[in-house]
Amino acid sequence: MSDFKIIFSGPVGVGKTTAIGSISDIEPVITDEKASDMTSAQKPGTTVAMDYGLIALGERERIHLYGTPGQQRFDFMWEILTQGGIGLILLVSNARPDPFSDMHFFLDAFKHFIAQTKVVIGVTQMDLSKQPRLEDYYLQLEDNGLKIPIFEVDARVKRDISLLVEALLYSIDPGLED
């Protein structure tokens, strides 16, 4: 049996919990608690430890999906959850006030993990805000010397999240077959 671990991260409210739920083959484990700080203005609950899901690839391989808390005050969990991970799926919401700042913050926060693994970015909620465009994200990354696969995704749509997982796996091992 081969087991792999993928980390989902990003700010509060970008869809990490939803994304894991949309693709998991099991009922996801969610550690949401009632939001008691400024997060409560965005949503009633927030992840305080992690989210967990699982994808079975046939009978011999499994991908464990771990979602990090989005709030920086829980950043101690980020390091714990990345241990043994093969890559990061970073979700960024186009509807947040400064999605570029969010993207750069999380790329920097996970830079040591990313240096040892791979990363792909999914931009959520582009239906709520058309600006910035996906091309603007590419330019932001390029201006910082980064070449990272980036996709527009809906965290509720299994196929969109599958695309992120597949892109991450292909960036780790370009010789993979369907």
C-alpha positions as CSV (number, residue, x, y, z in Angstrom):
1,M,0.0,0.0,0.0
2,S,1.3,3.4,-0.9
3,D,0.1,6.5,1.0
4,F,0.7,10.1,-0.1
5,K,-0.2,13.3,1.7
6,I,-1.3,16.6,0.0
7,I,-1.8,19.8,1.9
8,F,-4.5,22.4,1.2
9,S,-3.9,25.9,2.5
10,G,-4.9,29.5,2.1
11,P,-6.7,32.3,3.9
12,V,-10.0,31.9,5.8
13,G,-13.0,31.5,3.5
14,V,-11.2,30.4,0.3
15,G,-12.9,27.0,0.2
16,K,-10.3,24.5,1.7
17,T,-12.9,22.6,3.7
18,T,-15.3,22.6,0.7
19,A,-12.6,21.5,-1.7
20,I,-11.6,18.5,0.4
21,G,-15.3,17.6,0.9
22,S,-15.9,17.8,-2.8
23,I,-13.2,15.3,-3.7
24,S,-12.8,13.0,-0.7
25,D,-13.9,9.4,-1.0
26,I,-14.8,9.4,2.7
27,E,-16.9,11.7,4.8
28,P,-14.3,14.4,5.6
29,V,-13.2,15.1,9.1
30,I,-13.7,18.7,9.9
31,T,-12.6,20.6,12.9
32,D,-14.7,23.7,12.6
33,E,-15.6,25.7,15.6
34,K,-17.7,28.8,16.0
35,A,-15.8,31.8,14.8
36,S,-15.3,34.2,17.7
37,D,-13.1,36.9,16.2
38,M,-13.1,39.0,13.0
39,T,-13.6,35.7,11.0
40,S,-17.2,35.6,12.2
41,A,-17.9,38.5,9.8
42,Q,-17.0,36.2,6.9
43,K,-18.5,32.9,8.1
44,P,-20.0,31.3,11.2
45,G,-17.3,28.6,11.7
46,T,-13.6,28.3,11.1
47,T,-11.1,25.4,10.9
48,V,-9.1,25.3,14.1
49,A,-6.9,22.2,13.6
50,M,-7.4,20.6,10.2
51,D,-9.7,19.1,7.7
52,Y,-9.0,15.6,6.5
53,G,-10.2,13.6,3.4
54,L,-9.0,10.6,1.5
55,I,-8.8,9.7,-2.2
56,A,-8.4,6.0,-3.1
57,L,-6.4,5.3,-6.2
58,G,-7.3,1.7,-6.9
59,E,-6.6,-0.8,-4.2
60,R,-2.9,0.0,-3.6
61,E,-2.6,3.8,-3.4
62,R,-4.2,6.5,-1.3
63,I,-3.9,10.2,-1.1
64,H,-4.5,11.8,2.2
65,L,-5.8,15.3,2.0
66,Y,-5.1,17.7,4.9
67,G,-6.5,21.2,5.0
68,T,-4.8,23.8,7.2
69,P,-6.5,26.4,9.3
70,G,-6.5,29.7,7.4
71,Q,-5.9,32.0,10.4
72,Q,-2.3,32.9,11.1
73,R,-2.8,32.3,14.8
74,F,-3.1,28.6,14.1
75,D,0.1,28.6,12.0
76,F,1.7,26.1,14.4
77,M,-0.5,23.5,12.7
78,W,0.9,24.4,9.2
79,E,4.3,23.0,10.1
80,I,2.8,19.9,11.8
81,L,0.5,19.1,8.9
82,T,3.1,19.5,6.2
83,Q,5.4,16.9,7.7
84,G,5.5,14.0,5.2
85,G,3.6,15.9,2.6
86,I,4.4,15.6,-1.1
87,G,2.9,19.0,-2.2
88,L,0.8,22.0,-1.5
89,I,-2.5,23.1,-3.1
90,L,-2.8,26.8,-2.3
91,L,-6.3,28.3,-2.6
92,V,-6.7,32.0,-3.0
93,S,-10.1,33.8,-3.2
94,N,-10.5,36.4,-5.9
95,A,-13.2,38.0,-3.7
96,R,-10.9,38.9,-0.9
97,P,-9.6,42.5,-0.6
98,D,-6.0,41.7,-1.7
99,P,-5.7,38.3,-3.2
100,F,-2.1,38.9,-4.4
101,S,-1.0,39.7,-0.9
102,D,-2.8,36.6,0.4
103,M,-1.0,34.5,-2.3
104,H,2.4,35.9,-1.5
105,F,1.9,35.6,2.2
106,F,1.1,31.9,2.0
107,L,3.8,31.2,-0.6
108,D,6.3,32.8,1.8
109,A,4.8,31.0,4.9
110,F,5.2,27.6,3.1
111,K,8.4,28.4,1.2
112,H,10.5,25.7,3.0
113,F,7.9,23.1,2.3
114,I,7.5,24.2,-1.3
115,A,11.3,24.1,-1.8
116,Q,11.2,20.4,-0.9
117,T,8.0,19.6,-2.8
118,K,5.7,21.3,-5.3
119,V,2.8,23.7,-5.3
120,V,-0.2,24.5,-7.5
121,I,-2.6,27.4,-7.0
122,G,-6.3,27.4,-7.3
123,V,-8.1,30.8,-7.5
124,T,-11.6,30.5,-6.1
125,Q,-14.7,32.8,-6.2
126,M,-13.8,34.4,-9.6
127,D,-17.6,34.3,-10.2
128,L,-17.9,36.8,-7.4
129,S,-15.1,39.1,-8.6
130,K,-13.8,39.1,-12.2
131,Q,-10.7,41.2,-11.2
132,P,-7.9,40.4,-11.0
133,R,-7.8,38.0,-14.0
134,L,-5.9,34.7,-14.0
135,E,-3.3,36.3,-16.3
136,D,-2.7,39.0,-13.5
137,Y,-1.8,36.2,-11.1
138,Y,0.7,34.7,-13.6
139,L,2.3,38.2,-14.0
140,Q,2.5,38.5,-10.2
141,L,4.2,35.2,-9.9
142,E,6.5,35.9,-12.9
143,D,7.5,39.3,-11.4
144,N,8.7,37.3,-8.3
145,G,10.6,34.8,-10.4
146,L,8.0,32.0,-9.8
147,K,6.6,29.6,-12.3
148,I,3.6,27.9,-10.6
149,P,0.6,26.2,-12.2
150,I,-2.5,28.3,-11.5
151,F,-6.1,27.5,-12.3
152,E,-9.5,29.1,-11.8
153,V,-11.5,26.6,-9.7
154,D,-14.8,26.3,-7.9
155,A,-14.1,24.5,-4.6
156,R,-17.6,22.9,-4.8
157,V,-16.9,21.1,-8.1
158,K,-15.1,17.8,-7.8
159,R,-13.6,18.0,-11.3
160,D,-12.0,21.4,-10.6
161,I,-10.4,20.1,-7.4
162,S,-9.3,16.9,-9.2
163,L,-7.6,19.1,-11.8
164,L,-5.5,20.7,-9.0
165,V,-4.6,17.4,-7.5
166,E,-3.7,16.0,-11.0
167,A,-1.6,19.1,-11.8
168,L,0.3,18.7,-8.5
169,L,0.9,15.1,-9.1
170,Y,2.1,15.7,-12.7
171,S,4.4,18.5,-11.5
172,I,5.9,16.0,-9.0
173,D,6.3,13.3,-11.6
174,P,5.8,14.4,-15.2
175,G,5.9,10.7,-16.3
176,L,2.6,9.8,-14.6
177,E,-0.1,8.2,-16.7
178,D,-3.8,8.5,-16.3
